[in-house]
């Protein structure tokens, strides 16, 4: 989620496994790594700001698209929950709770008597947690469809879109999982799996060149982690290259 009000709002209404990175700033590999210690599935639930006047994606949607890539690179199952346009998690949580209270009041007036075994009548509106779980969808397929729907009739834009999706898929470390998405996404975009695999190999080669020019490690200031001294972390792209070699997508050049 985006802000602390979203987290406090959802916690107050029974959804306690939520966190926020405060705004639409990119989710970092360090943050997603910390989440992976507690769960294998990640659901991105950002504010749905709709679309700009020119049809471009707004910040919330763009942040969710970035979140999918970060979660995949960490090895998590990436999912998204797209809220109704104009809503954020906190506002939706309050709306759902109000509907639940109204439903309960109407049921009591109609003769329903809450008990410890059955505190609520049948067919109650969803809680915010139930809503997120029910509406969550596969992040890879969501992102692929979202991008493809905008460029399907423009060959140049389609080529760029295929490259973007292949960049995303090249982050997946598991062979079975990656092959499954290659088949699904190439079918959605009306391309062949071979086209996708060729594009993915190019993506990995570009990442290799970038890692050679930027170095294999990056230093993280102690303040970032709340520690004393300085800590070293392997560059994510380097990890990706090592995984690529293991998958035999690239020859070992050194």
TORSE-657310 format. One record per residue (C-alpha): z, y, x. Coordinates in steps of 0.25 Angstrom, whole numbers, padded with zeros to 4 digits, always signed. Last residue first. Layout:
// TORSE-657310
ZYX
...
//
This chain:
// TORSE-657310
-0073-0060+0136
-0084-0060+0126
-0079-0072+0118
-0090-0074+0108
-0088-0068+0094
-0086-0075+0080
-0080-0087+0087
-0068-0086+0077
-0058-0086+0089
-0066-0075+0095
-0065-0067+0083
-0050-0068+0083
-0049-0063+0097
-0058-0051+0092
-0050-0048+0080
-0037-0048+0088
-0044-0038+0097
-0048-0030+0085
-0033-0029+0081
-0029-0023+0094
-0018-0031+0100
-0005-0023+0099
+0004-0018+0110
+0018-0011+0108
+0024+0001+0114
+0038+0005+0116
+0049+0005+0105
+0046+0000+0091
+0044+0006+0078
+0030+0000+0077
+0021+0013+0076
+0032+0020+0085
+0030+0010+0096
+0015+0015+0098
+0005+0004+0096
-0004+0001+0108
-0018-0005+0106
-0023-0018+0112
-0036-0023+0116
-0043-0010+0120
-0051+0000+0112
-0065-0002+0119
-0064-0017+0120
-0058-0018+0106
-0070-0010+0100
-0080-0020+0107
-0073-0032+0101
-0072-0025+0087
-0087-0023+0087
-0089-0038+0091
-0080-0042+0079
-0088-0034+0069
-0101-0039+0075
-0096-0053+0072
-0092-0049+0058
-0106-0044+0055
-0112-0058+0060
-0101-0065+0051
-0105-0056+0039
-0120-0059+0040
-0117-0074+0042
-0109-0074+0029
-0121-0068+0022
-0121-0055+0014
-0120-0052-0001
-0108-0043+0001
-0099-0052-0008
-0105-0064-0001
-0102-0059+0013
-0088-0056+0008
-0085-0070+0003
-0092-0078+0014
-0086-0069+0025
-0072-0069+0018
-0072-0084+0018
-0076-0085+0033
-0065-0075+0036
-0054-0083+0029
-0059-0096+0036
-0059-0090+0050
-0046-0083+0049
-0046-0070+0058
-0051-0060+0047
-0055-0047+0054
-0069-0050+0055
-0069-0049+0039
-0066-0035+0039
-0077-0031+0049
-0086-0040+0041
-0083-0031+0029
-0086-0019+0036
-0099-0024+0042
-0104-0029+0028
-0101-0015+0023
-0109-0008+0033
-0121-0017+0030
-0119-0014+0015
-0119+0001+0018
-0132+0000+0024
-0138-0010+0014
-0133-0001+0002
-0133-0008-0011
-0120-0016-0009
-0112-0004-0002
-0101-0001-0012
-0099-0014-0018
-0099-0020-0004
-0087-0012+0001
-0078-0015-0011
-0082-0030-0012
-0079-0032+0003
-0066-0025+0002
-0061-0033-0010
-0066-0046-0004
-0058-0044+0009
-0046-0038+0001
-0044-0050-0008
-0038-0045-0021
-0025-0041-0026
-0024-0037-0040
-0015-0048-0045
-0006-0047-0033
-0005-0031-0034
-0003-0032-0049
+0008-0042-0047
+0015-0033-0037
+0013-0021-0046
+0019-0028-0058
+0010-0033-0068
+0010-0030-0083
+0019-0040-0091
+0012-0051-0098
+0024-0058-0103
+0037-0051-0105
+0047-0047-0094
+0061-0052-0090
+0058-0066-0093
+0069-0075-0086
+0079-0064-0085
+0076-0060-0099
+0068-0049-0106
+0068-0049-0121
+0054-0046-0127
+0055-0041-0142
+0043-0032-0143
+0051-0020-0138
+0054-0028-0126
+0040-0031-0124
+0036-0016-0125
+0047-0013-0114
+0042-0024-0105
+0027-0019-0106
+0031-0004-0104
+0039-0009-0092
+0028-0017-0086
+0018-0005-0088
+0027+0004-0081
+0028-0006-0069
+0013-0007-0068
+0012+0008-0068
+0023+0010-0057
+0016-0001-0048
+0003+0006-0050
+0008+0019-0046
+0015+0013-0033
+0003+0004-0029
-0007+0016-0030
-0017+0019-0042
-0029+0028-0043
-0038+0016-0045
-0031+0004-0049
-0025-0004-0037
-0034-0012-0028
-0025-0023-0022
-0031-0028-0009
-0030-0041-0001
-0030-0045+0013
-0025-0059+0017
-0019-0057+0031
-0024-0060+0044
-0021-0047+0051
-0035-0043+0052
-0037-0046+0037
-0025-0037+0034
-0031-0025+0042
-0045-0027+0036
-0040-0027+0021
-0031-0015+0024
-0043-0007+0028
-0050-0010+0014
-0036-0006+0007
-0036+0007+0015
-0050+0011+0011
-0046+0008-0004
-0034+0017-0003
-0042+0028+0005
-0053+0030-0005
-0066+0022-0005
-0078+0031-0006
-0085+0033-0019
-0089+0048-0016
-0078+0053-0025
-0068+0044-0018
-0064+0030-0023
-0052+0025-0030
-0038+0029-0024
-0032+0015-0026
-0019+0016-0018
-0018+0004-0009
-0014-0011-0011
-0018-0019+0001
-0013-0034-0001
-0010-0042+0012
-0008-0057+0011
-0001-0065+0023
+0013-0059+0021
+0025-0055+0029
+0021-0054+0044
+0007-0050+0039
+0013-0037+0034
+0017-0033+0049
+0003-0037+0053
-0003-0028+0042
+0006-0016+0048
+0002-0019+0062
-0013-0020+0059
-0012-0007+0052
-0015-0002+0038
-0024+0010+0038
-0018+0023+0033
-0019+0024+0018
-0005+0028+0016
+0008+0023+0020
+0007+0009+0026
+0013+0002+0013
+0020-0010+0010
+0022-0019-0002
+0029-0033-0004
+0039-0027-0014
+0031-0026-0027
+0042-0025-0037
+0040-0012-0044
+0049-0004-0034
+0042-0011-0022
+0028-0006-0028
+0033+0008-0029
+0040+0008-0015
+0027+0003-0008
+0017+0012-0016
+0027+0024-0013
+0027+0020+0002
+0012+0022+0003
-0001+0014+0004
+0000+0000+0000
//
